[in-house]
Amino acid sequence: MGTQRLDLPCGFASRKDPLRVALSVEKPGAETRGTSCSFRRNPVTHSSSSSMVARTSSWGGTGEIDGGRGGPWERRRSLKRFHERGSCDDYRAKRLVDVEGEVWLPQSTQEPPLVEGDKVFLVPTAASFPLPSSSSHTLSSAYVSSPEPTKDSSGNTASNGSRIPCSSGVADAGCDGDGSLTEQQGLELVRLLTSCAESISTGNYEAMNFFLARLGEMATPQGTPIHRVVAYCTEALALRVARLRPRMFSVAPPRSLLDPTEDDNATALRLLDCVSPIPKFLHFTLNERLLKALEGRDRVHIIDFNIKQGLQWPSLFQSLASRRPNPPSHVRLTGVGESRQDLQDTGIRLARLAESFNLAFEFHAVVDRLEDVRLWMLHVKREECLAVNCVLTMHKALHDESGKAFMDLLDLIRSTHPEIVVVAEPEAKHNEPNWETRLARSLSYYAAIFDSMDDALPKDSQARIKVEEVFAKEIRNIVACEGDERTERHESFDGWSKLMEDGGFRCLGIGEREMLQGRMILRMYSCEKYSLEKQGEGDGLTLMWLDQPLYTVSAWAPGDVAGSSSVSQPS
C-alpha cells in the first residue's frame, strides 16, 4: 500500500499567510514513494488512460483527451488567452509564496502540455451540480445571474438530466464590457464552488483537491463581492474537509484565520458601526422600543446578554437623561461576556458617559459563557423595571440540537420577569442540517452583505477587509462546523416566532415610532439600496439590501408577566 501526498496551497493571492491543505490518497498496489506533488500537475501513465477518461467524465468533462475543439484542453487554451489579454487583475499571473517558503505559479497562467515525455497530465474540467433544491435560494441577479443551460461540446447533457455548463465560461464568453466580464467571472467562480462542494459530498478526494486549488487561484478577498464571498467560502470548504477527514487531510491555517484576537473583533465592529447602517439600525430601533416599555419607570435595569463594547447604550442613556418631566433615578446595566477585561473597559466607558449626562448609573459585569449564566448572577431586584436585550445572541443557543440549551435560556429570561425582551437576528436560514444547503444560502446572503460594503468603502480599503473578516468567520462556522461547534445557527423571523411562542413568549410588535427611527438611520447613509420591510402585521422590522433580507428586530414578553399588557401593542 503506497501513499501519494498531494499538497494544496489554498491561500489567496493577496494573503501573505495562505491556508495550506495537504491531501494523502491511498493507492493500492503502488510503490511507496517519497515525492510530494501538487494535483495541478498530476502524472498519469499511458496505461491508465482509460481511468483518466473515466475521471474526466465523472468531473463533467467530455471524456476526450485528443484536444478536440470544445474539449478540456481547448477550454484551457481559451482561458490562457483570456489571461494574456489581461482583462482582469484577479486572473493575472501571480507568484504566490506559501507558508513553507515555496514559490508556485497558478496553473491557469501556463498551458499544460497534453504529453510530456512518457507522461500524460490531466487537468480535469470543472463539473457543475444544481444548488440544493431544498434551499430555494439562488444568487440574486444583482450579484450573479444564472445563465441559460448549455450543452457540452458533444451536445450531451448531464446524467441527472441537467445540462452541463461550460466550465470555462469566463474565457469563452464574448464579453461586451466590464459588467458582462465581471458577471462571467462570477459565474465561473460559482461553478467551481458548487463543483467543489459536490466532490466533497461524493468523497472524490482528487477532484476536491483540484477545485480547491483552482478556487484558491481565482478567488480573492480584494475583488468584487462575489470574488470575496467565494474566497471565504473556499476557506470554509478547505476547513470542512480537514475537519471531516483528519487522517487524509492536514490543514495549517494562519492563527488569525481561526482565532482572531478580541482587539481585532472590537476594531472591526467599531469600523462597521461607522460605515454601515446595520449596527445603528439594530441598536437605535431596539432602543426606541425599550424607551416605550420603560416610559415613566423610576428604576431601570437592563440585562444585555451580548454586550461587547456597549455601542448600543450611549443613545439610550441620552434619551433617558433627557426624559421629561422625570428621568429615571437609577439605571443599572448588567453585561454578560466571557472576557473580564473587556467587560471592565466597557463598564468604565459607560459609567463616564452616564456621568456626563447626570444619570445615576451602575454597571454589573457577569463573566461567564451564555449557557452557564444563572439567575443569581444577574442581581435582579423586585423594585426595578427590567428589560432584556438579545442582539445577535439567540442563535448561539441553538448549538444544542436537542433544544435544551435554548429552552434553558428562555427559562432564565422568564425567571427575571422582564417587562420586555428585544431581539435582533440575521434574517437567514443557516441552521439546516444539510451543509450544502447552508453553503448555498450563505453564498446569497453574504454576497449581499459584501455588496453593501462596496457602497461604503473602496475595494482596496484595508478597513473593508477587516470588517468583512467578521462575516468570513460566520461563513466558516456555518459551512465547516457541525454539532456543538456550529454556533452561527441563523433562523428566519418565522422560525424565531415559532421557537419563542413554543417557549411561552408572545410578540409585542414593532410600531411606527420604531419604523420612523429606522428610516431616519437609513437617511443618514444616503443609500437607496437599503430599505425596511415589516414582518406580518408589524410583528418585526427587517432591514433589506435590494431584495435580500439582512436583519430583523422584534420585541417579546413572557405570556404570564403581570402588567405587561401596558406594552403589548405598539402605537
C-alpha positions as CSV (number, residue, x, y, z in Angstrom):
1,M,0.0,0.0,0.0
2,G,1.6,3.2,-1.2
3,T,0.7,6.8,-0.4
4,Q,0.9,9.7,-2.7
5,R,0.8,13.1,-0.9
6,L,-1.0,15.9,-2.7
7,D,-0.2,19.4,-1.3
8,L,-2.7,22.1,-1.9
9,P,-1.7,25.8,-1.2
10,C,-5.3,27.1,-0.8
11,G,-4.4,30.7,0.0
12,F,-5.4,33.8,-1.9
13,A,-3.1,35.8,-4.0
14,S,-3.5,38.8,-1.6
15,R,-2.6,36.9,1.5
16,K,0.9,36.6,2.9
17,D,0.0,33.6,5.0
18,P,-2.1,31.3,2.8
19,L,-4.1,28.4,4.1
20,R,-2.3,25.2,3.2
21,V,-4.1,21.8,2.9
22,A,-2.3,18.5,2.4
23,L,-4.2,15.5,1.0
24,S,-3.0,11.9,1.2
25,V,-4.5,9.4,-1.2
26,E,-4.1,5.7,-0.6
27,K,-3.3,3.9,-3.8
28,P,-3.4,0.0,-3.6
29,G,-0.6,-1.8,-5.4
30,A,1.5,1.3,-5.9
31,E,5.1,1.5,-4.8
32,T,5.9,3.6,-1.8
33,R,7.4,6.9,-2.9
34,G,8.7,9.8,-1.0
35,T,7.8,12.5,-3.5
36,S,5.3,15.2,-3.0
37,C,3.3,16.8,-5.9
38,S,0.5,19.2,-6.5
39,F,-2.6,17.9,-8.0
40,R,-2.4,20.6,-10.6
41,R,0.3,18.6,-12.2
42,N,-0.9,15.0,-11.6
43,P,1.1,12.5,-13.7
44,V,-0.9,9.7,-15.3
45,T,0.8,6.9,-17.4
46,H,-0.4,5.9,-20.8
47,S,-1.6,2.6,-19.4
48,S,-4.1,4.4,-17.2
49,S,-5.6,6.5,-19.9
50,S,-8.9,4.7,-19.7
51,S,-9.2,5.5,-16.0
52,M,-8.2,9.1,-16.8
53,V,-11.1,9.3,-19.3
54,A,-13.5,8.0,-16.7
55,R,-12.4,10.5,-14.2
56,T,-12.7,13.3,-16.7
57,S,-16.3,12.2,-17.5
58,S,-17.2,12.0,-13.8
59,W,-16.0,15.6,-13.3
60,G,-18.2,17.0,-16.0
61,G,-15.7,16.8,-18.9
62,T,-16.3,15.3,-22.3
63,G,-14.0,12.3,-21.8
64,E,-11.8,13.4,-24.7
65,I,-8.1,13.7,-24.4
66,D,-7.3,14.4,-28.0
67,G,-7.5,18.1,-27.7
68,G,-10.6,18.3,-29.9
69,R,-12.5,21.5,-30.2
70,G,-14.5,22.2,-27.1
71,G,-12.6,19.6,-25.1
72,P,-10.9,20.4,-21.8
73,W,-7.6,21.3,-23.4
74,E,-9.2,23.7,-25.9
75,R,-11.0,25.4,-23.0
76,R,-7.8,25.6,-21.1
77,R,-6.1,27.3,-24.1
78,S,-9.1,29.8,-24.2
79,L,-8.6,30.5,-20.6
80,K,-4.9,31.1,-21.2
81,R,-5.7,33.5,-24.0
82,F,-8.1,35.4,-21.6
83,H,-5.2,35.7,-19.1
84,E,-2.9,37.0,-21.7
85,R,-5.4,39.7,-22.6
86,G,-5.0,41.0,-19.0
87,S,-8.7,41.8,-18.7
88,C,-8.9,41.3,-15.0
89,D,-6.3,41.8,-12.3
90,D,-7.7,38.8,-10.4
91,Y,-6.7,36.5,-13.2
92,R,-3.2,37.8,-14.0
93,A,-0.3,35.5,-13.3
94,K,0.9,35.9,-9.8
95,R,3.8,34.3,-7.8
96,L,2.5,33.1,-4.5
97,V,4.6,32.1,-1.6
98,D,3.2,29.5,0.8
99,V,3.9,29.1,4.4
100,E,6.7,26.7,3.8
101,G,8.6,29.2,1.7
102,E,7.9,27.5,-1.7
103,V,7.2,29.6,-4.7
104,W,4.5,28.3,-7.0
105,L,2.6,29.6,-10.1
106,P,-1.1,29.2,-10.6
107,Q,-1.6,26.7,-13.3
108,S,-4.0,28.9,-15.1
109,T,-1.0,31.0,-16.2
110,Q,0.5,28.1,-18.1
111,E,-0.9,25.9,-20.8
112,P,-0.3,22.3,-19.7
113,P,1.1,20.1,-22.4
114,L,-1.0,17.1,-23.4
115,V,2.0,14.8,-23.3
116,E,5.4,15.5,-21.7
117,G,7.9,12.7,-22.2
118,D,6.2,9.5,-21.3
119,K,3.5,11.1,-19.0
120,V,0.1,12.5,-19.7
121,F,-1.0,15.4,-17.5
122,L,-4.7,15.5,-16.8
123,V,-6.3,18.8,-15.8
124,P,-10.0,17.9,-15.2
125,T,-12.7,20.3,-16.2
126,A,-15.0,21.8,-13.6
127,A,-18.2,19.8,-13.1
128,S,-21.4,21.6,-12.2
129,F,-24.3,20.5,-10.0
130,P,-27.5,22.3,-9.1
131,L,-27.8,24.1,-5.8
132,P,-29.8,22.1,-3.3
133,S,-33.4,22.3,-4.2
134,S,-34.5,22.4,-0.6
135,S,-32.7,25.7,-0.1
136,S,-34.8,27.5,-2.8
137,H,-32.1,30.2,-2.7
138,T,-30.0,31.2,-5.7
139,L,-27.8,34.2,-6.2
140,S,-29.7,37.4,-6.9
141,S,-29.2,38.8,-10.4
142,A,-27.8,41.8,-8.6
143,Y,-24.7,39.7,-7.7
144,V,-24.5,37.0,-10.4
145,S,-27.1,35.8,-12.9
146,S,-27.6,32.2,-13.8
147,P,-27.0,31.5,-17.5
148,E,-29.3,29.5,-19.7
149,P,-28.4,25.8,-19.7
150,T,-25.9,24.9,-22.3
151,K,-24.8,21.6,-23.8
152,D,-21.3,20.5,-23.8
153,S,-19.1,20.3,-26.9
154,S,-20.7,17.0,-27.9
155,G,-24.2,18.1,-27.3
156,N,-24.5,15.9,-24.2
157,T,-26.4,16.6,-21.1
158,A,-25.5,15.7,-17.5
159,S,-26.5,12.3,-16.2
160,N,-29.2,13.8,-14.0
161,G,-30.8,15.4,-16.9
162,S,-29.5,18.9,-16.3
163,R,-27.3,20.4,-19.0
164,I,-23.6,20.7,-18.4
165,P,-22.5,24.4,-18.4
166,C,-19.1,25.2,-20.0
167,S,-16.6,25.0,-17.2
168,S,-14.6,27.9,-18.7
169,G,-17.4,30.3,-19.2
170,V,-15.1,33.2,-18.3
171,A,-12.8,32.5,-21.2
172,D,-15.4,31.6,-23.8
173,A,-17.8,34.4,-23.2
174,G,-18.0,37.2,-25.6
175,C,-17.8,40.0,-23.0
176,D,-19.3,43.3,-24.1
177,G,-17.8,45.5,-21.4
178,D,-16.7,45.3,-17.8
179,G,-20.1,44.5,-16.4
180,S,-20.5,41.4,-18.6
181,L,-17.0,40.3,-17.9
182,T,-17.5,40.6,-14.2
183,E,-20.7,38.6,-14.4
184,Q,-19.0,35.8,-16.3
185,Q,-16.2,35.7,-13.8
186,G,-18.7,35.4,-11.0
187,L,-20.5,32.5,-12.9
188,E,-17.2,30.7,-13.2
189,L,-16.4,31.0,-9.5
190,V,-19.9,29.8,-8.5
191,R,-19.5,26.8,-10.9
192,L,-16.2,25.9,-9.3
193,L,-17.5,26.3,-5.8
194,T,-20.5,24.1,-6.4
195,S,-18.4,21.5,-8.2
196,C,-16.1,21.5,-5.2
197,A,-19.0,21.0,-2.8
198,E,-20.2,18.1,-4.9
199,S,-16.8,16.5,-4.9
200,I,-16.7,16.7,-1.1
201,S,-20.2,15.2,-0.8
202,T,-19.3,12.3,-3.0
203,G,-15.9,11.7,-1.5
204,N,-13.9,12.4,-4.7
205,Y,-10.7,13.5,-3.0
206,E,-8.7,14.2,-6.1
207,A,-11.5,16.4,-7.5
208,M,-11.9,18.4,-4.3
209,N,-8.1,18.9,-4.3
210,F,-8.3,20.3,-7.8
211,F,-11.3,22.5,-7.3
212,L,-9.9,24.0,-4.0
213,A,-6.6,24.7,-5.9
214,R,-8.5,26.5,-8.7
215,L,-10.6,28.5,-6.3
216,G,-7.5,29.4,-4.3
217,E,-6.1,30.8,-7.6
218,M,-9.1,32.7,-8.8
219,A,-11.0,34.0,-5.8
220,T,-9.6,36.9,-3.8
221,P,-10.8,38.9,-0.8
222,Q,-9.9,42.1,-2.7
223,G,-12.1,41.6,-5.8
224,T,-15.8,42.0,-6.5
225,P,-18.4,41.0,-3.9
226,I,-18.8,37.5,-5.5
227,H,-15.0,37.1,-5.7
228,R,-14.8,37.9,-2.0
229,V,-17.6,35.7,-0.8
230,V,-16.4,32.8,-2.8
231,A,-12.9,33.3,-1.4
232,Y,-14.2,32.9,2.1
233,C,-16.5,30.0,1.2
234,T,-13.4,28.3,-0.3
235,E,-11.6,28.7,3.1
236,A,-14.7,27.2,4.7
237,L,-14.7,24.2,2.4
238,A,-11.0,23.6,3.0
239,L,-11.5,23.7,6.7
240,R,-14.5,21.4,6.4
241,V,-12.7,18.6,4.6
242,A,-9.8,18.9,7.0
243,R,-12.2,18.5,9.9
244,L,-14.2,15.6,8.4
245,R,-11.2,13.7,7.0
246,P,-8.4,14.4,9.6
247,R,-6.5,11.3,8.6
248,M,-6.5,12.2,4.9
249,F,-6.2,16.0,5.1
250,S,-4.0,18.2,7.2
251,V,-4.5,21.9,7.4
252,A,-2.3,24.6,8.8
253,P,-4.3,27.8,8.6
254,P,-2.9,31.1,9.9
255,R,-3.7,31.7,13.5
256,S,-5.6,34.8,12.7
257,L,-7.9,32.8,10.5
258,L,-9.4,30.6,13.3
259,D,-8.6,32.6,16.4
260,P,-8.8,36.4,15.8
261,T,-8.0,38.4,18.8
262,E,-10.6,40.3,20.8
263,D,-8.9,43.6,19.7
264,D,-9.4,42.6,16.1
265,N,-13.1,41.9,16.6
266,A,-13.6,45.1,18.6
267,T,-11.9,47.2,15.9
268,A,-13.9,45.5,13.1
269,L,-17.2,46.1,15.0
270,R,-16.4,49.8,15.5
271,L,-15.5,50.2,11.9
272,L,-18.7,48.5,10.9
273,D,-20.7,50.9,13.1
274,C,-19.0,53.8,11.4
275,V,-19.5,52.8,7.7
276,S,-22.7,50.7,7.7
277,P,-26.3,51.4,8.9
278,I,-26.6,47.8,10.1
279,P,-25.4,48.2,13.7
280,K,-27.2,51.5,14.1
281,F,-30.4,50.1,12.7
282,L,-30.3,47.3,15.2
283,H,-29.4,49.5,18.2
284,F,-31.5,52.6,17.6
285,T,-34.6,50.7,16.6
286,L,-34.5,48.5,19.6
287,N,-33.7,51.4,21.9
288,E,-36.8,53.2,20.7
289,R,-38.8,50.1,21.6
290,L,-37.1,49.9,25.0
291,L,-37.9,53.6,25.7
292,K,-41.5,53.0,25.2
293,A,-41.5,50.0,27.5
294,L,-39.6,51.9,30.2
295,E,-41.6,55.1,30.0
296,G,-42.4,56.6,33.4
297,R,-40.4,53.9,35.3
298,D,-38.1,55.3,38.1
299,R,-35.6,52.4,38.5
300,V,-34.5,50.7,35.3
301,H,-32.5,47.5,34.9
302,I,-31.3,46.3,31.5
303,I,-29.7,42.9,31.0
304,D,-27.5,42.6,27.9
305,F,-26.6,39.0,27.1
306,N,-24.1,40.1,24.4
307,I,-22.8,43.5,25.4
308,K,-19.4,43.5,23.7
309,Q,-18.2,47.2,23.6
310,G,-21.6,48.5,24.6
311,L,-22.1,50.5,21.4
312,Q,-25.9,50.3,21.8
313,W,-26.2,52.2,25.0
314,P,-24.9,55.8,24.7
315,S,-28.0,56.8,22.7
316,L,-30.4,55.2,25.2
317,F,-28.6,56.9,28.1
318,Q,-29.0,60.2,26.4
319,S,-32.7,59.6,25.8
320,L,-33.3,58.5,29.4
321,A,-31.4,61.5,30.8
322,S,-33.4,63.9,28.7
323,R,-36.8,62.3,29.5
324,R,-39.3,64.9,30.9
325,P,-40.6,65.5,33.3
326,N,-38.9,62.8,35.4
327,P,-35.8,61.0,34.2
328,P,-35.1,57.6,36.0
329,S,-33.5,58.0,39.4
330,H,-31.3,54.9,38.8
331,V,-30.2,52.9,35.8
332,R,-28.4,49.6,36.1
333,L,-26.9,47.7,33.2
334,T,-25.9,44.0,33.5
335,G,-23.5,43.0,30.8
336,V,-22.7,39.3,30.0
337,G,-19.5,38.3,28.3
338,E,-16.5,35.9,28.5
339,S,-13.7,38.5,28.8
340,R,-13.4,40.1,32.2
341,Q,-11.1,42.9,30.9
342,D,-13.4,43.8,28.0
343,L,-16.4,44.0,30.4
344,Q,-14.4,46.2,32.8
345,D,-13.4,48.5,30.0
346,T,-17.0,48.7,28.7
347,G,-18.3,49.4,32.2
348,I,-15.8,52.3,32.7
349,R,-16.7,53.9,29.4
350,L,-20.4,53.7,30.0
351,A,-20.1,55.0,33.6
352,R,-18.2,58.1,32.3
353,L,-20.8,58.6,29.7
354,A,-23.7,58.3,32.1
355,E,-21.9,60.8,34.4
356,S,-21.7,63.3,31.6
357,F,-25.5,63.0,31.3
358,N,-26.0,63.4,35.1
359,L,-27.6,59.9,35.0
360,A,-27.3,57.7,38.2
361,F,-25.7,54.6,36.7
362,E,-24.4,51.2,37.9
363,F,-22.7,48.6,35.8
364,H,-22.7,44.9,36.8
365,A,-20.5,42.5,34.9
366,V,-21.2,38.8,34.5
367,V,-18.1,37.0,33.3
368,D,-19.3,33.6,32.0
369,R,-20.5,31.7,29.0
370,L,-24.1,32.3,28.0
371,E,-25.2,28.8,28.8
372,D,-23.6,29.0,32.3
373,V,-25.3,32.2,33.4
374,R,-27.7,31.7,36.3
375,L,-30.4,33.9,37.8
376,W,-28.5,34.7,41.0
377,M,-25.6,36.2,38.9
378,L,-27.9,38.8,37.4
379,H,-28.8,40.6,40.7
380,V,-32.5,41.1,39.8
381,K,-34.4,43.3,42.2
382,R,-38.1,43.4,42.6
383,E,-38.5,47.2,42.6
384,E,-36.8,47.6,39.2
385,C,-38.4,47.6,35.8
386,L,-36.4,45.0,33.9
387,A,-35.7,44.7,30.2
388,V,-33.7,42.0,28.4
389,N,-31.6,42.8,25.3
390,C,-30.6,39.9,23.0
391,V,-28.8,41.3,19.9
392,L,-27.3,38.6,17.8
393,T,-27.5,36.2,20.8
394,M,-30.4,33.8,20.5
395,H,-29.0,31.8,17.5
396,K,-25.9,30.8,19.6
397,A,-28.2,28.9,22.0
398,L,-29.3,26.6,19.2
399,H,-26.0,24.8,19.1
400,D,-27.6,22.1,21.3
401,E,-29.6,20.2,18.7
402,S,-31.8,18.7,21.4
403,G,-33.2,22.2,22.1
404,K,-32.3,22.1,25.8
405,A,-29.8,25.0,25.7
406,F,-32.3,27.3,24.0
407,M,-35.1,26.4,26.4
408,D,-32.8,26.9,29.3
409,L,-32.1,30.4,28.1
410,L,-35.8,31.2,27.7
411,D,-36.4,29.9,31.2
412,L,-33.6,32.1,32.5
413,I,-35.1,35.1,30.8
414,R,-38.6,34.3,32.0
415,S,-37.4,33.9,35.6
416,T,-36.2,37.6,35.6
417,H,-39.8,38.7,35.0
418,P,-38.9,41.2,32.2
419,E,-41.2,43.9,31.0
420,I,-39.8,43.4,27.5
421,V,-37.3,41.3,25.6
422,V,-35.9,42.8,22.5
423,V,-34.3,40.6,19.9
424,A,-32.2,41.2,16.7
425,E,-31.1,38.3,14.5
426,P,-29.9,37.8,10.9
427,E,-32.8,37.2,8.6
428,A,-31.5,34.0,7.1
429,K,-31.9,30.2,7.2
430,H,-28.4,28.9,8.1
431,N,-29.5,26.2,10.5
432,E,-30.3,23.5,8.0
433,P,-28.9,20.0,8.7
434,N,-27.6,19.7,5.1
435,W,-24.3,21.7,4.8
436,E,-24.7,22.1,1.1
437,T,-28.0,24.0,1.7
438,R,-26.2,26.2,4.2
439,L,-23.4,26.9,1.7
440,A,-25.9,27.9,-1.0
441,R,-27.8,30.2,1.3
442,S,-24.7,31.7,2.8
443,L,-23.4,32.5,-0.7
444,S,-26.5,34.5,-1.5
445,Y,-26.8,36.2,1.9
446,Y,-23.2,37.2,2.4
447,A,-22.9,38.3,-1.3
448,A,-25.5,41.0,-0.4
449,I,-23.6,41.9,2.8
450,F,-20.3,42.3,0.8
451,D,-22.1,44.3,-1.9
452,S,-23.4,46.7,0.7
453,M,-19.8,47.1,1.9
454,D,-18.7,48.1,-1.6
455,D,-21.2,51.0,-1.3
456,A,-19.5,52.2,1.9
457,L,-15.8,51.5,1.4
458,P,-13.3,51.4,-1.5
459,K,-12.4,47.9,-2.9
460,D,-8.8,48.4,-1.8
461,S,-9.7,49.5,1.7
462,Q,-8.0,47.6,4.5
463,A,-10.9,48.7,6.7
464,R,-13.3,46.9,4.4
465,I,-11.2,43.7,4.6
466,K,-11.1,43.8,8.4
467,V,-14.9,44.4,8.6
468,E,-15.6,41.5,6.2
469,E,-13.4,39.2,8.2
470,V,-16.1,39.3,10.9
471,F,-18.6,37.9,8.3
472,A,-16.0,35.5,7.0
473,K,-15.7,34.0,10.5
474,E,-19.5,33.4,10.3
475,I,-19.2,31.7,6.9
476,R,-16.5,29.4,8.2
477,N,-18.6,28.4,11.1
478,I,-21.8,27.8,9.1
479,V,-20.1,25.7,6.4
480,A,-17.1,24.0,8.1
481,C,-18.5,23.1,11.6
482,E,-21.1,20.6,12.8
483,G,-22.5,19.7,16.2
484,D,-21.9,21.9,19.2
485,E,-19.1,23.7,17.3
486,R,-21.6,25.2,14.8
487,T,-22.9,28.2,16.7
488,E,-23.9,30.5,13.8
489,R,-27.4,28.9,13.5
490,H,-29.3,31.7,12.0
491,E,-33.1,31.4,11.6
492,S,-35.7,33.4,9.8
493,F,-38.2,35.5,11.7
494,D,-40.9,32.9,11.1
495,G,-38.6,30.3,12.7
496,W,-37.9,32.5,15.7
497,S,-41.6,33.3,16.1
498,K,-42.4,29.6,16.4
499,L,-39.5,29.0,18.8
500,M,-40.4,31.9,21.0
501,E,-44.1,31.1,21.1
502,D,-43.4,27.4,21.9
503,G,-41.2,28.8,24.7
504,G,-44.1,30.7,26.2
505,F,-43.4,34.2,24.8
506,R,-45.7,36.4,22.9
507,C,-44.8,39.0,20.3
508,L,-45.2,42.7,21.3
509,G,-44.8,44.1,17.9
510,I,-42.8,46.9,16.3
511,G,-44.7,50.2,15.9
512,E,-44.5,53.3,13.8
513,R,-42.0,55.0,16.2
514,E,-39.5,52.3,15.5
515,M,-40.2,52.4,11.8
516,L,-39.6,56.1,11.7
517,Q,-36.4,55.7,13.7
518,G,-35.2,53.0,11.2
519,R,-35.9,55.2,8.3
520,M,-34.0,58.1,9.9
521,I,-31.0,55.9,10.3
522,L,-31.1,54.9,6.6
523,R,-31.3,58.5,5.5
524,M,-28.1,59.2,7.4
525,Y,-26.3,57.0,4.9
526,S,-27.8,58.3,1.7
527,C,-28.1,54.9,0.1
528,E,-31.3,54.0,-1.7
529,K,-30.4,50.3,-1.9
530,Y,-31.3,49.9,1.8
531,S,-35.0,49.6,2.7
532,L,-37.2,48.5,5.6
533,E,-39.9,45.8,5.4
534,K,-42.5,44.8,8.1
535,Q,-42.9,41.3,9.2
536,G,-46.5,40.3,9.2
537,E,-48.8,42.9,10.8
538,G,-45.9,44.8,12.4
539,D,-44.5,41.8,14.3
540,G,-41.0,42.6,13.3
541,L,-39.0,45.0,11.2
542,T,-36.4,43.8,8.6
543,L,-33.5,45.7,7.1
544,M,-33.2,44.9,3.3
545,W,-30.4,45.3,0.8
546,L,-32.1,45.4,-2.6
547,D,-34.4,42.3,-2.4
548,Q,-32.2,40.4,0.2
549,P,-33.3,40.5,3.8
550,L,-30.4,41.1,6.2
551,Y,-31.5,41.6,9.8
552,T,-34.8,41.6,11.7
553,V,-35.7,43.2,15.0
554,S,-38.6,42.2,17.2
555,A,-40.0,42.6,20.8
556,W,-41.4,39.9,23.1
557,A,-42.6,39.3,26.6
558,P,-43.4,36.2,28.7
559,G,-47.1,35.4,28.4
560,D,-47.5,35.2,32.2
561,V,-45.9,38.6,33.1
562,A,-48.3,40.6,35.2
563,G,-48.8,44.1,33.9
564,S,-47.1,43.5,30.6
565,S,-50.3,44.3,28.8
566,S,-49.3,48.0,29.1
567,V,-46.7,47.5,26.4
568,S,-48.4,44.7,24.5
569,Q,-49.4,46.8,21.5
570,P,-47.1,49.4,19.9
571,S,-48.6,52.6,18.7
